[in-house]
Amino acid sequence: MTDAGTAEEAGSVTPDGAGAHAADESVEPNPLADRRFLVFAAGNAANNVGEALYATALPLLAYQLTDSLVVMAWLAAAVPVSDLFAPALGAWADRRGVRGLIVQGLLAQAGAALAMNLLLLGGHSAPWLLFLCAVVLETGGLAYRTGWMTGVPAQFPDCPVRARGTLNSLFLATTLAGPLLVAALLPWVGYQGLLWLNLPTFFAPLVVWAVGVRPARSAPASPHKTAPASPHKTAPVSPDETAPASPHKTAPAPSHKGGRTDGGARRTAPRWVKRRAAGAQARAGAEAPPSRIRDGWDAIRQDKRISVMLVADMVLSAVCGTGLTSLIVYHLRHGWALSGQQAGLAIAGMNVASLVGNLLVSQRRRLRPWTPMTLGVAARSVALILMIVPVWPVFMFAVVLGALGQGAVMATVVMARVRYLPPGVLGRASGLIWLLTGGAALLSPVFVSALDDVVGTPPTFLVLGIATTTVLLHLRLTRAAWRPVPRPQEPARRTNEP
């Protein structure tokens, strides 16, 4: 199937507006009823716990070592820096499949985490060394995420959108363990001990891999993987179509006679040679289009809903990205004079609110993105403006409200990508989106740090809140992209027949 045909099935907006809301009314089953999904989610959740532990402990450790917001912000910027590799990793996923990305990404993360821990153990805490290890670790994490996120539609074809949304909610749920573990274990093991606890969690998805829950061997776009789902295989018109299940097709196997069917001596090859030959034959015979990164960009441009959300996501990444998170942590420690444990509990409350906002979107049976996107951005904007009030309950209410809105926006964006992007270019399109949003997020620590130095922390929250309102204006002006457009009738063809 071509990408154009897949796009129509996914409800993509064509140039003439056909199929604008074809996918918005579809209903998917609950992925939690699938045992394979539960096993996959368990390994994913264990890895997420370690990621949350690392993401909470590292900024607090940087503050303890340097007492600098700039260092905290740039360590957090390792995530958008790693997004520079997203298009190449997405093209790899579409061309070669996702299995290699998952394994190699996890091993790269484990190696970088081990190197960072050994450097800290030896007293080498130079910020540039920590930043280098953080970039390698986040790049490995990006490879792992690219692999499993691109493979979700092929692994769970009955409920790809809800599976992706549920895994995103599970990610937020497991990240709650990070701040709670920091608050509970910090007095006993210290920041470096927390980073050591993160190391074993990278191997949890490999255990799930070992028990057989893994993506398909070939790329999702390969027709060899999608052919069994074709209706032509399930609608036998004649007895010949059911012949593959007949013993006449399996009887001439050489192993039953000890030799070839023509009487010659049996020739065998090592198993690794057969696997390599089968992989080469599958790649040579694949009818999918070449894995050009430009194809991913074309898919983004052709669907107006994806384009609208991309612009909104880029602005939010620049205004409410890693710089804002670091500013909140810094203000909790420096402005409100909280201890590391108290700051960890405050971050846990923020994560709970983000999870609730995420669940409100991901567990809906139908996805209508414009409403949760608009409400989430409005909540984030109001919350930033409220953060200037020098009253502790008001500040914490604003932190919770902003996290609630951001969780709803996050679920809407990730589910809409699976819903509207053609599966054959999902890896490349997602990689380009991560590159653009990651590039925008790189501006966040620079902009927030510079603004905080000039006007102070509370006015910085006010400026960020006003900047976020521009996203609301963008969503309002592009409202027409989400309205149902009737499919035009095909004009009658004239023929010369009487």
N, C-alpha and C positions, 0 to 999 in steps of 0.2 A: 504494500500500500504506500502511496506517495505521501509526502508531508502535507500536501494540500488536502488530500482526502482525509487524513487524520485530523487536520485542523477543523474540517467541517464537522467531524464527529464530536470533537471536543467543544464545539460551540463557538469557534473563533469568528470574529467579525470580518467578513469579506469586504472588499472595496465597495460593493453595492449595498452593504448593510445586512446581507442575508445571514440568518442564524445568529442574531445578536444575543438572544437569550435562550437559545435551544438547550444549553446545559444548565442554566440556573434553576430549572424546575426538576431536574433529575434527582432521584432518591437512591442512596447507597445503604447497604446493610452495615451493621455495627462491626468494625474489625475486631473488637474484643471477643467476639464469638469464635474466632479462628485460633486454634491452638498454636499454629506456626507463628502467627502474629504475636501471641503472648510470649513465646520463647524469644523471638527477635527483640521484642520490646524490653524484656528482662535484661538482656545483654546491653542494649542501648542505654537503659536506665542506670546500670552499674557504671558505665563509662561516664554518663552525665554527672553522677555524684562526684566523681573525681574532678571533672571539669569545673564544677561549682566550687569545690574545695579550693582548687587552684586559683580560680577567678576572684575569690574573696580574700584569700590569704596573700597573694602576691602584691596587690596595691597597698595593703596594710603593712606588709614587710618593707615595701619601698618607702612608705612614710616613716617607718621606724629608722631606716638606714639613712635617709637623706633629708627628711622633713621638708620635702619639696613637692608642690603640686605639679610642676613641670615633669619631673621624673615619673610620678604616678600616671600622668596623662599619656606620656609617650610609651610606657609599658602597656597601657591599655590600647594604644594605637597599633600594637603588634597584630591585632585582629584585622583592621582594614589594610595594613601593609600586606598581609598574606593574601588578601583578596586580589592582588595584582596577578596572581597565578591562576585565578579562577577560570578564565576562558580556556587556557591550555588544558586544565584538568577536566573541564566540561567536554572539550573536543575528544580527549582521551576516553571519557566514559561513553560517548556516542559511537566512537570508532572501534574501540577494543573491548568494551564491556567494563563493568564496575568492580570485578572481583580483585584485580590487582591494586586498584586504588584503595580499597578497604584495608587489605592486609598491609601494604607498604605504608599507608598513612598511619596506621596504628603503631607500626614499628618505629617510624620516624618520630612520632610523639613520645614514645617510651624512651628513645635514645636522647632526645632533647631534654626531657624532664630529668633523666639521670645525670646528664652533663650539668644542668643548672644546679641540681642538688649537690653535686660534688664540688662545684665552684664555690657555692655558699659554705660548704663544710670546710673548705680550705681557706676561707677568709677572702676570696676574690669576689667582691661585691661591686665591682665597677658597673655603673649603669649601662654602659654600652655592651658589656658581656651579657648582662641579664636580658637586655633588649634583643641581642642576637639569638640567644637560646629561646626567648619567647617567640620570635618570628619563625624559627624552625618548627617549634612546637605547634604554633597556630597553622602553619602551612600543612603540616602532617594532619592536623585536625580538619583542615579544609578538604584535603584529599579524601579522608574517611567520610566526611559528610557528603561530599559530592558523589561518592560511590553509593552510599545507602539511600540518599535522597533521590538520585536518578533511578535507582533500581526498585523503588517502592511500587510504581505502577505495574512493573512486570512481576514482582513478587506477590502482590495482592491485587490482581486485576479486577476483582469484584467490587472493591471499595477503595480505589487509589486516593481519592480526595480526602475521605474521612480517615483513612489510614495515615496520610501525611499530617492532617490536622491533629489526630490523636497523639502521634509521636511528638509533635510540637508541644502539645499540652503536657505530655509526659516529661519532656525536657524541662519545662518550667517547674513541674512538680518535683522532679529530682533535684533541681537546683536549690530548692528550699533546704536541702540537707547541708549545702555548703556553709551558709552563714551559721546555721544551728551547730554544726560540728566545730566551726571556728570558735563560737562562743563557749562550747562545752569543753573542747580539748586544748584551747590556747594556753590556759594556765599550766597544763601538764606537759605538753610537748613543744610548745613554742611555734613560731611561724615556720621554721625549717622542718620541724617534725610534721607539720601539716602538709608540706610539699612532698615529703617522703610517702605519706599516706596516699597521695594521688597516683603514685607510680604503678601500683598493681592494677588499678582500674582500667588501664589501657588494654589489658589482656582479657577482660570479660567478653567483649565481642568476638574475640578469637575462639573462646570456648563455645560460644553459640555457633560459630562457623564449623567447629569440629564436630558438633552433633548433627550437622547436615542442614541447618537453616541458613541458607546463603542465596545470593542472587543467581540468576541464570548465567551460564558460561559465556554466552555471546552478548553483544550489545542489544539493548531493548528494541532498537529499530530494525533488527535483523528479521527477515521474513521467516527464517527457520524457527524462531521462537513464537511468532505470532500465527503461523500456519495452523497449529492444532486448534486454535480458537475460531477458525474460519467456519462459517455455516456450511460450506461445501463438504466438510469432513463429517458433519453430524447429520446431514440429510441424505441418507442412502436412497438413490433413485433406482439403482439396479444392484443385483448381487455382486457385481464386480467392484463396487465401491466399498464393500465390507470385506474385501479380500485380504487386507492387511492383517485382520484378526484370524485368518484361516491358517491351519497348520501347514497348508501347501506352501506358504510363503516362508515359514520358519524351518521346514524340514531339511532343505539343502545346506544346512550349516556344516562346515567341514569337521567340527568337533565330534559329530555323531559317527562318522565313518573313519576317522583317523586320517583323512586325506582330502584332496579336492574332489569336487563332483565329477571331474573328467577323468579320474583315476590316477592323476599325478601325485607326486609327493606333496605333503602339506608344507607350506612355507609360512612361518610366523615371524613377526617383527616385535621388537621390544614395545612395551605398552606406551612408553613416552614418545616413541616414534609415531605410533598410531594417533596419539592425542595431538601431536604437532601437525600431522598431516590432516587430521579432521578439522583442526582450527584453521589451517591455511585454506582448505577447501571451502569452509564456511565463509571465510572472509572474501575469497575470490568469487564465490557464487552469490554473495549478498546483493540484493537488488536495491538496498537503501542508497540514497544519494551520498556523495562524498561528504566527509565530515569537515565542511568548511565553516569557520567561525561566522562568516557572513550570513550563513543560513539561519543561525540563531538570532542575529540582529534583524533579519527580514521578518522572522516570526514575531519578534517584539513589536516591530513597527506596524505590522498588518492588523494586530488586535488592539483596538483603541483602549480597551479596558486595561490591558497590560501596560500600555504606554502611559496612561493617566496615573496608575499606581506606581510606576517606576519614577516619574517625576516627583510625586508626593513622598515616596520612600527616600529619594535622594535628599530632599530638603530636610526631612526628619532626621536622616543620618547625620547631616551636617550640623543641625541645630540641637538635636536631642540624642546624640551619639555617645561615644566613649568619653568625650569631654564633659558632658553633663553628669554622667555616672561618677566620674572622678571628682567633679565639683561637689556633688552631694556627699560623697564619702569624706572629702576634705572639710566640708562645712560641718558635718557631724562631729569630726574630731577637733577641728580648730575653732569653729564658731560656737558650737554648743558644748564643747569640751567633754565629749563622751569618751569612755574608755574603748579599747578594742572590742571587748565583749559586748558592750552596749551598742556600738556601731554595727556589730554583726547581727544583733537582734533587730535593729532598725532595718537593715538590709533584708533580713528574713521577712519582715512585714511587707516590705516593698515587693518581694518576690511572690508572696502569697497573693497580693492584689493583682500582680501581672498574670498569675495562673488563673485567677477567677475570670479576668477579662478574656483570657485565651479560651477557657472552657465555654464561655458564653457564646463564642463563635464556632469553635471546632466541633461541638457536640450537637449543633443544629443539623437536621436532616437535609436541609436545603441551604445553599450558599447564595446569598444576595449581597455582594460585597460593598455596595455604595453606602448603605446605612451604617454598618459597624465601622467602616473606615472613617466616615464623617464624625460619628459620635466619639470614636477613640481619639481622633485628632483634637476635637473640641475639649475633651477631658484633659488631655495633655497641656493644651494652651492655658486653660483656666488654672490648672495646678501650678504651672510655672509662675503665673502672676501672683498666686496666693503665697508662694514661698518667700515673698519679700516681707510678709507680716512677721514681726519679731516675737511671736508667741509659739511656744513649743507644740501644743496640740494642733494649732493651725498648720504649722510646718509639716508635721507628720501626716495630717489629713491630706495636705497637698501632695506629699510624696506618694501616699497610697493611691490617691485619685489619678495622678499622672501614670503610675505603673499599671493601674487598671485599664486606662485608655491605650497605653502602649501595648499591653498584652492583646487587646482586641485587634489592634492594627496589625500586629505580627501574625496572628492566626489568619486574618483575612488575606494578607499578602502571600503567605506560603501556600495556602490552599488554592488561591486563585491561579497561581502558577501551574499547579498540577491540573487544574480544571481547564484552563484555556490554552496552554502551550501544547503544540503537537508533541507526542512522545518521542518522535524521531529526532527532535532537536532540543529536548528538554535539558540535556547536559550543557550544550553550548549556550542556549538562551539563559539558563540559570547562571552559568559562569560569567556571562557578560553583565547580567544584573548585579551579581556580587561585586564585579569589578567597579561598576559605576557607583553603586552604593558605598562600597569600601573606599573609593576615591573621595566621595563626599564626606565619609566619616573621618578621613584623614584631616579634613579641615576643622573638625570639631575640637580636638585638643589645642590646636593652634589658636583658633578663634576664642575659645572659652578662656584659656590661660591669659591671652593678651587682654581680653576684656576685663577679666578679674583683676589684673594688675592695674588697670586704668581707673575703673569705677568701683571696684569692690564686689563682694559676693552677692549681696541682695539685689543691687541694680543689674547685675549680670542675669539673674533669674528673670527679671522683668523684661530685659531686652530679648532673651530667648523666647519668652512667652509671646511677645508681640511678633517675633519672627515666625513662630509656629502658626499664627493666624493666617499667614499667606497660603498655607496648605489648604485651609478651609476655603479661601477664595478660589484657589485652583480647582478644588473638587466641585464647587458650585458652578464655576464657568464651564466645566466639562461634564455637567450632568447629563447632557444629551447622549454621551457615549454609553450610558447604562440603560437607556430607554429601549424597550422592545421595538424592533423594526420589522415590519411584515416582509416576508420573503416575496420578492417580485415574481409575478407570473411570467412563465416563459411564453413569448409570442408564438402564435401558430405559424407553422412552417408551410410555405406554399410548395406545392408539387405540380408536376405536369400530368399527373394521372387524372383520368376523367372521374 
